[in-house]
Amino acid sequence: MVNEFLRILEVPEFENILKKLFNKFCTEYETEYVELMDAHHRVLNEDIFANMDVPPFDRTTKDGFAVKSEDTFNASEENPVVLKLLEHIDAGYNPKKEVKSGFCSLINTGAPIPQGADSIVMVEYTKTQDNEVHIYKPCPPGQDIVRKGSDIKEGEILIKKGTLLSSDKIGALSALGLNKIPVRKKLKVSIISTGRELVEIGSKLKPGEIFDINSYALQSATKSCGAEAIWLGVVPDNYENMKEIINKAIKTSDIILTSGSTSAGTGDVLKDIIEDLGEVLVHGISVKPGKPTIVGHINDKMIVGLPGNPVAALMIFEIFLSPLLCEFSNLKNNNINTRTVEYPLEKRFYSSKGRQHYAMVKIENGKVYPIFKDSGAIVGLSQANGYITIPKNVEMITEGSIVKVHLFDRI
Amino acid sequence: MVNEFLRILEVPEFENILKKLFNKFCTEYETEYVELMDAHHRVLNEDIFANMDVPPFDRTTKDGFAVKSEDTFNASEENPVVLKLLEHIDAGYNPKKEVKSGFCSLINTGAPIPQGADSIVMVEYTKTQDNEVHIYKPCPPGQDIVRKGSDIKEGEILIKKGTLLSSDKIGALSALGLNKIPVRKKLKVSIISTGRELVEIGSKLKPGEIFDINSYALQSATKSCGAEAIWLGVVPDNYENMKEIINKAIKTSDIILTSGSTSAGTGDVLKDIIEDLGEVLVHGISVKPGKPTIVGHINDKMIVGLPGNPVAALMIFEIFLSPLLCEFSNLKNNNINTRTVEYPLEKRFYSSKGRQHYAMVKIENGKVYPIFKDSGAIVGLSQANGYITIPKNVEMITEGSIVKVHLFDRI
């Protein structure tokens, strides 16, 4: 009646197996093409080289007059140089006339520099009468001209493969007129809740039933990692039903995330299914909460069986899975391992000796308070600011000890 | 021919006006209801109180036997207590039988505690023969039982208005079975590019034309702030066309963001339109880049006219608008003002005296390198790691000075 856990793994060994499995099956980095307007926060999946010079022509950054600079060298407030006006070159307009000595063209910000001109006199230093422009200040060659290709030259690398596309990168891609952007396909994570007591929200609870929490919490956590969550609902935890949904999930996703049905107790079937269809690599980690976690694979799809307890499920996800998913999505600062603060513990804390303990805490006025709730207490978790790690051989942390808090707040 | 800037504002005065305008028009915090699966990273717009106890009944966290604890007090390995088995209470099942002295019920993790029982003996410390259960270990009252309402009691506050809904909060909402979640409506930001030289990506450039950059960069920047971007495309910068699109935008958005048509030069019409339809509050800030920024309002809609130069437009957005939008969306750590590092400057840097200068820099091996490009250089911006601020009266920063870099990377 009672199944045995496989060998309970210590944290480093577990992390190692999980990482190897992820790297083996989830690093194909397949490409899909999206429009630039939809590329926000996607990961570029090819090196992008400039397909043209940016800017594509010499242009001016000011409103003024395009001149031959040497014509202006003797200009002053008292003795303006007088040049004949050729044409008005508005932005977007192609200049028709060459600027020869004694001539100039009116030019607007962003417009192309006409042939023959090598400098721009700002409009503030000029006066126009009829067809003549009085220039009151000399200007050096190249003034207020941005050269063709000065931002990037055709053939140079613009953005490297693996780069997260933020606003500046998207701006740079648009400068090249690129609209079909090769981005890394998002990892697809199927989420399955099991447990005979679980019902989906929107239903009415019958006695003995509770609402499914893990589907909702884990899909949100998955989205935070830049992955796509596929919600497969609550599944009865008998062998046939579970096997059917898992067989469906391995066809449509990269990772299958179940919760529930993992304890070494009665009615637990996930381990059996993975053993029958694939390989179980982990069954049990020496942590609290989250001990009955299962990891395995069926063909080339990774399966993680999280505990049914919502706090345990979410903590194991955040601590161990989120860093891998975030790295894939290049949201590198978006996992809990990178967000820590250190403060003194306000109350002593007894740990469960023999397992690495992740304990929920609240931070108030620069002090850390343990939250004493069981591992099903999702409300407790939602009111915590983070967790502290107590190594397996530590029984108690004394009041006043400085503890490192991993912060849940991911934004 | 040359319009005058209104009085050029110093940064603190500009920030003050911008913030006041934003607070006046953009803090209605209207509510919309979304399904819980779509509530990820939205901002809760009402206090949520528990509509039921969580858990809704006393339940066990272990597989075992529900007993009267006093029946087990004399149990030991040598002299097990023998209890009669009443029923099997699976998770999701409503117990039918009261546990009286001398009796017990088999119970699974998550199942409700039957009437009469006050403790759970783990299955590991028992042996079942026919209809009799041998108990080898005494158990105290309450063991492995989670009490009704221990996570949260009906009527208690669950999550406060204004909270960003991350995975743990979404989990807590699902525990209450809530599916229609009152969230803050996203701010709608209309984005309009102007400039006769601009064409949308996907088209072919004619001589003198360049691709629109600001629409793409600003929509991405807007999304990063948790706001909704409405793309209105490239609009010719003549009075009638601009007025028409702005009149359309004020009906469908909270903020109108234009770029281009702001300089005090030829062909600039945004200021005239805002003056005719509403009020111009800012025309010119003492910064580089971004001097020709316009801020005003038409009725109760805020309009920000950003410069046409992509770097200037994006920098002004990031430095001044993003903090306001992020605060609205409660993405409080998601703006550039909160992300700084300090390193020595590797090369001396000359600033444009008389204006606060935001200079793009690269960080390499713990050293800061200025990027010398003009304010249209979007590729330069996309290759920068951040910017440094040089106060208006500083002409040069010497090599080796420790500078504070605001990091663009927002993730």
Boltz contact constraints between the chains, C-beta under 6 A:
constraints:
  - contact:
      token1: [A, 2]
      token2: [B, 123]
      max_distance: 6.0
  - contact:
      token1: [A, 36]
      token2: [B, 216]
      max_distance: 6.0
  - contact:
      token1: [A, 40]
      token2: [B, 220]
      max_distance: 6.0
  - contact:
      token1: [A, 40]
      token2: [B, 223]
      max_distance: 6.0
  - contact:
      token1: [A, 55]
      token2: [B, 210]
      max_distance: 6.0
  - contact:
      token1: [A, 63]
      token2: [B, 265]
      max_distance: 6.0
  - contact:
      token1: [A, 63]
      token2: [B, 266]
      max_distance: 6.0
  - contact:
      token1: [A, 90]
      token2: [B, 196]
      max_distance: 6.0
  - contact:
      token1: [A, 91]
      token2: [B, 195]
      max_distance: 6.0
  - contact:
      token1: [A, 91]
      token2: [B, 196]
      max_distance: 6.0
  - contact:
      token1: [A, 91]
      token2: [B, 197]
      max_distance: 6.0
  - contact:
      token1: [A, 92]
      token2: [B, 196]
      max_distance: 6.0
  - contact:
      token1: [A, 92]
      token2: [B, 197]
      max_distance: 6.0
  - contact:
      token1: [A, 92]
      token2: [B, 208]
      max_distance: 6.0
  - contact:
      token1: [A, 92]
      token2: [B, 209]
      max_distance: 6.0
  - contact:
      token1: [A, 93]
      token2: [B, 208]
      max_distance: 6.0
  - contact:
      token1: [A, 94]
      token2: [B, 207]
      max_distance: 6.0
  - contact:
      token1: [A, 94]
      token2: [B, 208]
      max_distance: 6.0
  - contact:
      token1: [A, 108]
      token2: [B, 266]
      max_distance: 6.0
  - contact:
      token1: [A, 110]
      token2: [B, 197]
      max_distance: 6.0
  - contact:
      token1: [A, 112]
      token2: [B, 208]
      max_distance: 6.0
  - contact:
      token1: [A, 123]
      token2: [B, 2]
      max_distance: 6.0
  - contact:
      token1: [A, 146]
      token2: [B, 374]
      max_distance: 6.0
  - contact:
      token1: [A, 151]
      token2: [B, 377]
      max_distance: 6.0
  - contact:
      token1: [A, 151]
      token2: [B, 379]
      max_distance: 6.0
  - contact:
      token1: [A, 152]
      token2: [B, 379]
      max_distance: 6.0
  - contact:
      token1: [A, 167]
      token2: [B, 217]
      max_distance: 6.0
  - contact:
      token1: [A, 167]
      token2: [B, 220]
      max_distance: 6.0
  - contact:
      token1: [A, 167]
      token2: [B, 221]
      max_distance: 6.0
  - contact:
      token1: [A, 168]
      token2: [B, 381]
      max_distance: 6.0
  - contact:
      token1: [A, 168]
      token2: [B, 382]
      max_distance: 6.0
  - contact:
      token1: [A, 169]
      token2: [B, 382]
      max_distance: 6.0
  - contact:
      token1: [A, 170]
      token2: [B, 216]
      max_distance: 6.0
  - contact:
      token1: [A, 170]
      token2: [B, 217]
      max_distance: 6.0
  - contact:
      token1: [A, 170]
      token2: [B, 220]
      max_distance: 6.0
  - contact:
      token1: [A, 171]
      token2: [B, 213]
      max_distance: 6.0
  - contact:
      token1: [A, 171]
      token2: [B, 217]
      max_distance: 6.0
  - contact:
      token1: [A, 171]
      token2: [B, 310]
      max_distance: 6.0
  - contact:
      token1: [A, 171]
      token2: [B, 378]
      max_distance: 6.0
  - contact:
      token1: [A, 172]
      token2: [B, 378]
      max_distance: 6.0
  - contact:
      token1: [A, 172]
      token2: [B, 379]
      max_distance: 6.0
  - contact:
      token1: [A, 172]
      token2: [B, 382]
      max_distance: 6.0
  - contact:
      token1: [A, 174]
      token2: [B, 201]
      max_distance: 6.0
  - contact:
      token1: [A, 174]
      token2: [B, 211]
      max_distance: 6.0
  - contact:
      token1: [A, 174]
      token2: [B, 213]
      max_distance: 6.0
  - contact:
      token1: [A, 174]
      token2: [B, 216]
      max_distance: 6.0
  - contact:
      token1: [A, 175]
      token2: [B, 211]
      max_distance: 6.0
  - contact:
      token1: [A, 175]
      token2: [B, 213]
      max_distance: 6.0
  - contact:
      token1: [A, 175]
      token2: [B, 378]
      max_distance: 6.0
  - contact:
      token1: [A, 177]
      token2: [B, 201]
      max_distance: 6.0
  - contact:
      token1: [A, 177]
      token2: [B, 211]
      max_distance: 6.0
  - contact:
      token1: [A, 179]
      token2: [B, 201]
      max_distance: 6.0
  - contact:
      token1: [A, 179]
      token2: [B, 202]
      max_distance: 6.0
  - contact:
      token1: [A, 195]
      token2: [B, 91]
      max_distance: 6.0
  - contact:
      token1: [A, 196]
      token2: [B, 90]
      max_distance: 6.0
  - contact:
      token1: [A, 196]
      token2: [B, 91]
      max_distance: 6.0
  - contact:
      token1: [A, 196]
      token2: [B, 92]
      max_distance: 6.0
  - contact:
      token1: [A, 197]
      token2: [B, 91]
      max_distance: 6.0
  - contact:
      token1: [A, 197]
      token2: [B, 92]
      max_distance: 6.0
  - contact:
      token1: [A, 197]
      token2: [B, 110]
      max_distance: 6.0
  - contact:
      token1: [A, 201]
      token2: [B, 174]
      max_distance: 6.0
  - contact:
      token1: [A, 201]
      token2: [B, 177]
      max_distance: 6.0
  - contact:
      token1: [A, 201]
      token2: [B, 179]
      max_distance: 6.0
  - contact:
      token1: [A, 202]
      token2: [B, 179]
      max_distance: 6.0
  - contact:
      token1: [A, 207]
      token2: [B, 94]
      max_distance: 6.0
  - contact:
      token1: [A, 208]
      token2: [B, 92]
      max_distance: 6.0
  - contact:
      token1: [A, 208]
      token2: [B, 93]
      max_distance: 6.0
  - contact:
      token1: [A, 208]
      token2: [B, 94]
      max_distance: 6.0
  - contact:
      token1: [A, 208]
      token2: [B, 112]
      max_distance: 6.0
  - contact:
      token1: [A, 209]
      token2: [B, 92]
      max_distance: 6.0
  - contact:
      token1: [A, 210]
      token2: [B, 55]
      max_distance: 6.0
  - contact:
      token1: [A, 211]
      token2: [B, 174]
      max_distance: 6.0
  - contact:
      token1: [A, 211]
      token2: [B, 175]
      max_distance: 6.0
  - contact:
      token1: [A, 211]
      token2: [B, 177]
      max_distance: 6.0
  - contact:
      token1: [A, 213]
      token2: [B, 171]
      max_distance: 6.0
  - contact:
      token1: [A, 213]
      token2: [B, 174]
      max_distance: 6.0
  - contact:
      token1: [A, 213]
      token2: [B, 175]
      max_distance: 6.0
  - contact:
      token1: [A, 216]
      token2: [B, 36]
      max_distance: 6.0
  - contact:
      token1: [A, 216]
      token2: [B, 170]
      max_distance: 6.0
  - contact:
      token1: [A, 216]
      token2: [B, 171]
      max_distance: 6.0
  - contact:
      token1: [A, 216]
      token2: [B, 174]
      max_distance: 6.0
  - contact:
      token1: [A, 217]
      token2: [B, 167]
      max_distance: 6.0
  - contact:
      token1: [A, 217]
      token2: [B, 170]
      max_distance: 6.0
  - contact:
      token1: [A, 217]
      token2: [B, 171]
      max_distance: 6.0
  - contact:
      token1: [A, 220]
      token2: [B, 40]
      max_distance: 6.0
  - contact:
      token1: [A, 220]
      token2: [B, 167]
      max_distance: 6.0
  - contact:
      token1: [A, 220]
      token2: [B, 170]
      max_distance: 6.0
  - contact:
      token1: [A, 221]
      token2: [B, 167]
      max_distance: 6.0
  - contact:
      token1: [A, 223]
      token2: [B, 40]
      max_distance: 6.0
  - contact:
      token1: [A, 265]
      token2: [B, 63]
      max_distance: 6.0
  - contact:
      token1: [A, 266]
      token2: [B, 63]
      max_distance: 6.0
  - contact:
      token1: [A, 266]
      token2: [B, 108]
      max_distance: 6.0
  - contact:
      token1: [A, 310]
      token2: [B, 171]
      max_distance: 6.0
  - contact:
      token1: [A, 331]
      token2: [B, 411]
      max_distance: 6.0
  - contact:
      token1: [A, 333]
      token2: [B, 411]
      max_distance: 6.0
  - contact:
      token1: [A, 334]
      token2: [B, 411]
      max_distance: 6.0
  - contact:
      token1: [A, 374]
      token2: [B, 146]
      max_distance: 6.0
  - contact:
      token1: [A, 377]
      token2: [B, 151]
      max_distance: 6.0
  - contact:
      token1: [A, 378]
      token2: [B, 171]
      max_distance: 6.0
  - contact:
      token1: [A, 378]
      token2: [B, 172]
      max_distance: 6.0
  - contact:
      token1: [A, 378]
      token2: [B, 175]
      max_distance: 6.0
  - contact:
      token1: [A, 379]
      token2: [B, 151]
      max_distance: 6.0
  - contact:
      token1: [A, 379]
      token2: [B, 152]
      max_distance: 6.0
  - contact:
      token1: [A, 379]
      token2: [B, 172]
      max_distance: 6.0
  - contact:
      token1: [A, 381]
      token2: [B, 168]
      max_distance: 6.0
  - contact:
      token1: [A, 382]
      token2: [B, 168]
      max_distance: 6.0
  - contact:
      token1: [A, 382]
      token2: [B, 169]
      max_distance: 6.0
  - contact:
      token1: [A, 382]
      token2: [B, 172]
      max_distance: 6.0
  - contact:
      token1: [A, 411]
      token2: [B, 331]
      max_distance: 6.0
  - contact:
      token1: [A, 411]
      token2: [B, 333]
      max_distance: 6.0
  - contact:
      token1: [A, 411]
      token2: [B, 334]
      max_distance: 6.0
